[in-house]
Amino acid sequence: MKNQYLERLKAALLDPHRNETVLEEAGGKAGKPVPVIWLLGKTQAGKSSVVSALTGHPHAEVGNGYEPHTKTARIFDFPPGMPILKFLDTRGIGEVDYDPAEDIRVCSEQSHLVMAVVRASDPRPDSVFEVLRQVRRQHADWPVIIVQTGLHDLYPAGADHPQPYPYGSPDWPLLGDAFADLRRSLLAQRGALGKLPGADVVWVPVDLSQPADEYNELHYGLEELWDGIESILPYGLMSALHAAGSGNDVDAAALQTQIVGHALAAAGLGAVPVVDLVAVAAMQGKMLHALASMSGQTFDAQTVSQFIGLLGGGIATGWLLGQAGRTVVKLVPGWGQTLGAVWGATQAGATTYALGRVAARFFEYRQRGQAPDAQAMRALYAEELAAGRALLKERLHG
């Protein structure tokens, strides 16, 4: 039984095309849907800055990585190929003859949150607000967040961001008289929108500046924006994206986004009885091939044997014991739909996360021409397995 998991993983590594077939067969059975944020806003409103701040990734920009989706909208998967979150960006707001009907129709099947981005100094946000009115007339239950950006445009000369963040209370008592112009503009925009059909709109003022601007906080209001998002989409996204964006450089962050994305996808597969052993191994194989490609390496037979050997029989045995135990639990009436599903999802996602982290270190050694140390690799696996469980815990219980 010990060899079953290792054989599945070895087969997935040696035949990546088979992985796609297995995952396609398992598709549609697993996990929560990937949340989609529909972005609305004029050019220069700050949509790119919002996406970059939310993902923590310097390349997550509107126009960079977006694929055409409708005549007037593009979609961006983050991370690409195994997304944790999708952004649907609508072009043409404020342009002549923009009709949101097609975008509303498309979004009605997939959008989880409408996020309008409006510059605080914009005296005429009517074109964006009219789209919101059309959206809510047709879908009164759709949650809406309006992000008011570029606050510093209306600061008095030499002023910094007011601290602590003053916009959490209705009357903004901490926003002094020196910021009267900013207060007036923010409130005027809210008055211009008026009351939309359905639930209340969440308003979040933010200022996402650059280091050269020398403000006391680069992502001012980002925590409050996350609070608003996660009150509507309780997916544990903030934790997942923070984990995905961690890394000392762009290359490390890119590897980490792939690891987190595949771990969350494997968690969805692990929650499904019967299919998880084969499908999770296929998902892990797909991830490892992606990491190898990003590191400029390949998984040939010799490399696969070396990597499998580094994992050690103890890791395989532990994985299989957890696999067998959660399979039994999932088949028990009542428990199988609750405790068993959570157990299976956590185990599948955590092991995938740990494998990815070990693989990244493995490739790092190989790039340096050094031989990986088996004991160090196994210690790293145990450490990252705990980190993966913590990540999945928030995601699954959110």
C-alpha positions as CSV (number, residue, x, y, z in Angstrom):
1,M,0.0,0.0,0.0
2,K,2.9,2.3,0.7
3,N,4.0,2.3,-2.9
4,Q,0.5,3.1,-4.3
5,Y,0.8,6.8,-3.7
6,L,4.4,7.0,-4.9
7,E,3.6,5.0,-8.0
8,R,0.6,7.4,-8.8
9,L,2.9,10.4,-8.3
10,K,5.7,8.8,-10.4
11,A,3.2,8.1,-13.2
12,A,1.9,11.6,-13.1
13,L,5.4,13.0,-13.4
14,L,6.4,10.8,-16.3
15,D,3.2,11.3,-18.3
16,P,2.0,14.9,-17.9
17,H,-0.5,14.5,-20.8
18,R,-2.3,11.8,-18.8
19,N,-2.7,14.3,-15.9
20,E,-4.9,16.6,-18.1
21,T,-7.2,13.7,-18.9
22,V,-7.5,12.6,-15.3
23,L,-8.2,16.2,-14.1
24,E,-10.7,16.7,-16.9
25,E,-12.6,13.6,-15.9
26,A,-12.6,14.8,-12.3
27,G,-13.6,18.4,-13.3
28,G,-16.8,19.9,-12.0
29,K,-16.9,17.6,-9.0
30,A,-14.7,19.5,-6.6
31,G,-14.5,22.5,-4.4
32,K,-15.9,26.0,-4.2
33,P,-16.0,28.0,-7.4
34,V,-13.1,30.4,-8.0
35,P,-14.5,33.8,-7.0
36,V,-14.7,36.4,-9.8
37,I,-14.4,40.2,-9.1
38,W,-16.0,42.3,-11.8
39,L,-14.1,45.5,-12.1
40,L,-15.8,48.7,-13.3
41,G,-14.1,52.1,-13.7
42,K,-12.9,54.7,-16.0
43,T,-9.4,54.8,-17.4
44,Q,-6.9,56.1,-14.8
45,A,-9.3,55.3,-11.9
46,G,-6.7,53.0,-10.4
47,K,-8.0,49.5,-11.2
48,S,-4.5,48.3,-11.9
49,S,-3.3,49.5,-8.6
50,V,-6.2,47.8,-6.8
51,V,-5.6,44.5,-8.5
52,S,-1.8,44.6,-7.8
53,A,-2.4,45.5,-4.1
54,L,-4.9,42.7,-3.6
55,T,-2.8,40.1,-5.2
56,G,0.5,41.4,-3.9
57,H,2.1,40.7,-7.3
58,P,3.8,43.3,-9.4
59,H,2.7,41.8,-12.7
60,A,-1.0,41.7,-11.8
61,E,-2.0,44.7,-13.9
62,V,-5.0,45.5,-16.0
63,G,-3.9,44.8,-19.5
64,N,-1.0,42.5,-18.5
65,G,-2.2,38.9,-18.5
66,Y,-5.8,39.7,-19.3
67,E,-7.5,37.6,-22.0
68,P,-10.5,38.7,-24.1
69,H,-13.8,37.6,-22.6
70,T,-16.5,39.7,-24.3
71,K,-16.4,42.6,-26.8
72,T,-15.8,45.0,-23.9
73,A,-14.3,42.9,-21.1
74,R,-11.2,40.9,-20.3
75,I,-10.5,38.3,-17.6
76,F,-7.4,37.8,-15.6
77,D,-6.6,34.6,-13.7
78,F,-4.4,34.9,-10.6
79,P,-2.2,32.9,-10.6
80,P,-2.4,32.1,-14.3
81,G,-3.3,28.5,-15.0
82,M,-4.5,27.6,-11.5
83,P,-6.3,30.7,-10.2
84,I,-7.3,31.5,-6.7
85,L,-9.1,34.6,-7.9
86,K,-10.3,36.0,-11.2
87,F,-10.7,39.6,-12.2
88,L,-13.1,40.6,-15.0
89,D,-12.2,44.0,-16.2
90,T,-14.8,46.0,-18.2
91,R,-13.3,48.4,-20.8
92,G,-15.3,51.3,-22.2
93,I,-16.8,52.9,-19.1
94,G,-17.3,56.5,-20.0
95,E,-16.6,55.8,-23.7
96,V,-19.2,56.6,-26.3
97,D,-22.0,53.9,-26.8
98,Y,-20.9,51.5,-24.1
99,D,-23.7,49.1,-23.4
100,P,-23.2,46.9,-20.4
101,A,-25.9,44.4,-21.3
102,E,-23.6,41.7,-22.6
103,D,-21.2,42.1,-19.7
104,I,-24.1,41.9,-17.2
105,R,-25.4,38.7,-19.0
106,V,-21.9,37.1,-18.9
107,C,-21.3,38.1,-15.3
108,S,-24.7,36.8,-14.2
109,E,-23.2,33.3,-14.6
110,Q,-19.9,33.8,-12.9
111,S,-19.4,37.1,-11.0
112,H,-19.4,37.0,-7.2
113,L,-18.6,40.6,-6.5
114,V,-18.9,43.9,-8.5
115,M,-16.1,46.3,-7.6
116,A,-16.4,49.9,-8.9
117,V,-13.2,51.9,-8.8
118,V,-13.7,55.7,-8.7
119,R,-11.1,58.3,-8.3
120,A,-11.9,60.5,-5.3
121,S,-11.3,63.7,-7.3
122,D,-13.6,62.7,-10.1
123,P,-16.6,65.1,-10.1
124,R,-18.5,63.1,-12.7
125,P,-18.6,59.4,-11.9
126,D,-22.1,59.1,-13.4
127,S,-21.1,56.7,-16.2
128,V,-19.8,54.2,-13.7
129,F,-22.8,54.7,-11.4
130,E,-25.3,54.2,-14.2
131,V,-23.8,50.8,-14.9
132,L,-24.2,49.9,-11.2
133,R,-27.8,51.0,-11.4
134,Q,-28.4,48.7,-14.4
135,V,-26.7,45.8,-12.6
136,R,-28.8,46.2,-9.4
137,R,-32.1,46.6,-11.4
138,Q,-31.5,43.2,-12.8
139,H,-29.6,41.5,-9.9
140,A,-30.5,43.2,-6.7
141,D,-28.7,40.5,-4.7
142,W,-25.3,41.2,-6.3
143,P,-22.8,42.6,-3.7
144,V,-21.2,45.9,-4.7
145,I,-18.0,47.5,-3.3
146,I,-17.1,51.0,-4.4
147,V,-13.4,51.8,-4.0
148,Q,-12.6,55.5,-3.9
149,T,-9.0,55.9,-4.9
150,G,-6.3,58.6,-5.2
151,L,-7.2,60.3,-1.9
152,H,-4.0,62.2,-1.9
153,D,-5.1,64.2,-4.9
154,L,-7.2,66.2,-2.5
155,Y,-4.8,66.4,0.5
156,P,-3.6,69.8,1.6
157,A,0.0,70.6,0.6
158,G,2.5,68.6,2.6
159,A,-0.1,66.4,4.3
160,D,0.2,62.7,4.9
161,H,-2.4,60.0,5.3
162,P,-4.6,60.7,8.3
163,Q,-3.9,58.2,11.1
164,P,-5.5,56.1,12.3
165,Y,-7.7,55.3,9.2
166,P,-10.7,57.6,9.8
167,Y,-13.3,56.2,7.4
168,G,-14.6,53.3,9.4
169,S,-17.1,55.4,11.3
170,P,-20.1,57.2,9.7
171,D,-19.2,60.7,10.7
172,W,-15.4,60.5,10.1
173,P,-14.6,62.4,13.3
174,L,-10.9,61.8,12.9
175,L,-10.8,63.5,9.5
176,G,-9.9,67.0,10.4
177,D,-10.9,70.4,8.8
178,A,-7.7,70.3,6.8
179,F,-9.2,67.6,4.7
180,A,-12.4,69.4,4.0
181,D,-12.0,69.2,0.2
182,L,-11.5,65.4,0.3
183,R,-14.5,64.9,2.7
184,R,-16.7,67.0,0.4
185,S,-15.8,65.1,-2.7
186,L,-16.1,61.6,-1.1
187,L,-19.6,62.5,0.2
188,A,-20.6,64.1,-3.0
189,Q,-19.9,60.9,-4.9
190,R,-21.9,58.9,-2.4
191,G,-24.8,61.3,-2.8
192,A,-24.6,61.1,-6.6
193,L,-25.0,57.3,-6.5
194,G,-28.0,57.5,-4.2
195,K,-29.7,54.3,-3.0
196,L,-29.4,51.3,-5.2
197,P,-32.0,48.5,-5.3
198,G,-31.0,45.6,-3.0
199,A,-28.5,45.5,-0.2
200,D,-26.4,48.4,0.9
201,V,-23.2,49.3,-1.0
202,V,-19.8,49.0,0.7
203,W,-17.7,52.1,0.3
204,V,-13.9,52.0,0.9
205,P,-11.6,54.9,0.5
206,V,-8.0,53.8,-0.3
207,D,-4.8,55.4,-1.5
208,L,-2.4,53.0,-3.2
209,S,0.8,55.1,-3.8
210,Q,4.3,54.4,-4.9
211,P,7.5,54.6,-2.7
212,A,8.6,57.7,-4.5
213,D,5.4,59.5,-3.2
214,E,6.9,59.1,0.4
215,Y,3.6,58.7,2.2
216,N,3.6,56.9,5.6
217,E,1.7,53.9,4.1
218,L,1.9,52.6,0.6
219,H,-1.4,50.6,0.7
220,Y,-3.5,52.9,2.8
221,G,-7.0,51.4,3.3
222,L,-6.1,48.0,1.9
223,E,-6.8,46.1,5.1
224,E,-10.3,47.8,5.2
225,L,-10.8,46.8,1.6
226,W,-10.0,43.2,2.4
227,D,-12.5,43.4,5.3
228,G,-15.2,44.5,2.9
229,I,-14.4,41.8,0.4
230,E,-14.2,39.0,2.9
231,S,-17.5,40.0,4.6
232,I,-19.0,39.2,1.2
233,L,-16.8,36.4,-0.1
234,P,-15.8,34.3,2.9
235,Y,-13.3,32.2,1.0
236,G,-10.2,32.9,3.1
237,L,-8.8,34.7,0.1
238,M,-6.6,37.1,2.0
239,S,-4.7,34.3,3.7
240,A,-4.3,32.5,0.4
241,L,-3.2,35.5,-1.6
242,H,-0.8,36.5,1.1
243,A,0.7,33.1,1.0
244,A,0.7,33.1,-2.8
245,G,2.5,36.5,-2.9
246,S,5.2,35.7,-0.4
247,G,8.7,35.4,-1.7
248,N,11.9,37.4,-1.7
249,D,11.7,38.2,-5.4
250,V,9.5,38.1,-8.4
251,D,10.6,34.6,-9.4
252,A,10.0,33.2,-5.9
253,A,6.6,34.8,-5.8
254,A,5.7,33.4,-9.1
255,L,6.6,29.9,-7.9
256,Q,4.7,30.4,-4.7
257,T,1.5,31.5,-6.6
258,Q,1.6,28.2,-8.5
259,I,2.1,26.2,-5.4
260,V,-0.8,27.8,-3.6
261,G,-3.1,27.7,-6.6
262,H,-2.5,24.0,-7.1
263,A,-2.8,23.3,-3.4
264,L,-6.3,24.9,-3.3
265,A,-7.3,23.0,-6.4
266,A,-6.1,19.7,-4.9
267,A,-8.1,20.5,-1.7
268,G,-11.2,20.6,-3.9
269,L,-10.4,17.2,-5.4
270,G,-9.6,15.8,-2.0
271,A,-13.1,16.6,-0.7
272,V,-14.6,14.2,-3.3
273,P,-14.9,10.5,-2.4
274,V,-13.3,7.9,-4.6
275,V,-11.6,10.2,-7.2
276,D,-9.1,11.8,-4.9
277,L,-6.1,9.5,-5.0
278,V,-5.7,9.5,-8.7
279,A,-6.9,13.0,-9.3
280,V,-4.8,14.6,-6.5
281,A,-1.7,12.8,-7.7
282,A,-2.4,14.1,-11.2
283,M,-2.8,17.6,-9.8
284,Q,0.5,17.3,-7.9
285,G,2.2,16.0,-11.1
286,K,0.8,19.0,-13.0
287,M,2.1,21.4,-10.3
288,L,5.6,19.8,-10.2
289,H,5.9,20.0,-14.0
290,A,4.9,23.7,-13.9
291,L,7.5,24.4,-11.2
292,A,10.2,22.5,-13.2
293,S,9.4,24.5,-16.3
294,M,9.5,27.8,-14.4
295,S,12.9,26.8,-13.0
296,G,14.2,25.9,-16.5
297,Q,14.3,22.2,-15.8
298,T,12.5,19.0,-16.8
299,F,11.3,15.9,-15.1
300,D,13.0,13.1,-16.9
301,A,13.1,9.6,-15.5
302,Q,16.3,10.1,-13.6
303,T,15.1,13.4,-12.0
304,V,11.8,11.7,-11.1
305,S,13.6,8.8,-9.4
306,Q,15.8,11.3,-7.5
307,F,12.9,13.4,-6.3
308,I,10.8,10.4,-5.3
309,G,13.8,9.0,-3.4
310,L,14.2,12.3,-1.5
311,L,10.6,12.1,-0.3
312,G,11.2,8.9,1.6
313,G,8.9,6.0,2.4
314,G,7.8,7.7,5.7
315,I,6.2,10.6,3.8
316,A,4.4,8.2,1.5
317,T,3.2,6.1,4.4
318,G,1.9,9.1,6.3
319,W,0.1,10.3,3.2
320,L,-1.6,7.0,2.6
321,L,-2.7,6.5,6.2
322,G,-4.3,9.9,6.1
323,Q,-5.8,9.0,2.7
324,A,-7.2,5.7,4.0
325,G,-8.6,7.2,7.2
326,R,-10.4,10.1,5.5
327,T,-11.8,7.8,2.8
328,V,-13.4,5.7,5.5
329,V,-14.8,8.8,7.3
330,K,-16.2,10.2,4.0
331,L,-18.1,7.0,3.4
332,V,-19.8,7.1,6.9
333,P,-23.3,8.5,6.5
334,G,-23.5,12.1,7.9
335,W,-19.8,12.4,8.6
336,G,-18.9,11.8,5.0
337,Q,-20.5,15.0,3.9
338,T,-18.9,17.1,6.7
339,L,-16.0,16.0,8.7
340,G,-14.7,13.6,6.0
341,A,-14.9,16.2,3.2
342,V,-13.0,18.7,5.3
343,W,-10.4,16.1,6.3
344,G,-9.9,15.0,2.8
345,A,-9.6,18.5,1.4
346,T,-7.2,19.6,4.1
347,Q,-4.9,16.5,3.6
348,A,-4.9,16.8,-0.2
349,G,-4.2,20.5,-0.2
350,A,-1.6,20.4,2.6
351,T,0.4,17.6,1.0
352,T,0.3,19.3,-2.4
353,Y,1.5,22.6,-0.8
354,A,4.4,20.7,1.0
355,L,5.4,18.9,-2.2
356,G,5.5,22.2,-4.1
357,R,7.7,23.8,-1.5
358,V,10.1,20.8,-1.4
359,A,10.2,20.8,-5.2
360,A,11.0,24.5,-5.3
361,R,14.0,23.9,-3.0
362,F,15.0,20.8,-5.0
363,F,15.2,22.8,-8.2
364,E,17.0,25.6,-6.4
365,Y,19.7,23.0,-5.4
366,R,19.9,21.7,-8.9
367,Q,20.3,25.2,-10.4
368,R,23.3,25.7,-8.2
369,G,24.7,22.3,-9.2
370,Q,24.4,21.0,-5.6
371,A,23.1,17.7,-4.4
372,P,19.9,18.1,-2.3
373,D,20.2,16.7,1.2
374,A,17.5,14.1,1.9
375,Q,17.3,14.8,5.6
376,A,16.9,18.5,5.0
377,M,14.2,17.9,2.3
378,R,12.2,15.7,4.7
379,A,12.4,18.2,7.5
380,L,11.3,20.9,5.1
381,Y,8.3,18.7,4.0
382,A,7.2,18.3,7.6
383,E,7.5,22.1,8.2
384,E,5.6,23.0,5.0
385,L,2.9,20.4,5.6
386,A,2.0,22.2,8.8
387,A,2.0,25.5,6.9
388,G,-0.2,24.0,4.3
389,R,-2.7,22.8,6.9
390,A,-2.9,26.3,8.4
391,L,-3.5,27.8,5.0
392,L,-6.2,25.3,4.1
393,K,-7.9,25.6,7.5
394,E,-8.8,29.3,6.9
395,R,-9.7,28.6,3.3
396,L,-12.0,25.7,4.1
397,H,-13.6,27.1,7.2
398,G,-14.1,30.6,5.7
